[in-house]
């Protein structure tokens, strides 16, 4: 069982774990749902109407990391994250994150199981960065504390 396998890690060992994730953040403070309080005669009053973009919303994909010592770097993704783009993010952000958070060269690493993370090339690349991956079950966001950062950003 996973819990038993990680039970040997003491508090100091958890200090050498970096938790990573991507999240889509809505721009302009809306998820597409808007509530307006108005009187009947104000239906199309300028204060009661909101202009929209083509789809009504815009979002930005963000990658970041955290450890026991704080928040690492953030990477704003210019396109959808596939395996190649994810390796680009790791290549550019992991070295800076290690320095910022004072992480050792051999770092425990947590990521979710999205397809971009599971490609053979990505798995091999993670090893070249001297990251030891800790298994993360699919659809278990509660096990990755960076989800709390995303929740705050999305407020």
Secondary structure, DSSP 8 states (H G I E B T S, - for coil): -HHHHHTT--HHHHTTEEEEEEEEEEGGG-SS-------GGGTT-GGG-----SSS--EEEEEEEEETTEEEEEEEESS---HHHHHHHHHHHHHHHHHHHT--SSEEEE----HHHHSHHHHHHHHHTTEEE----TT-GGG-THHHHHHHHT-
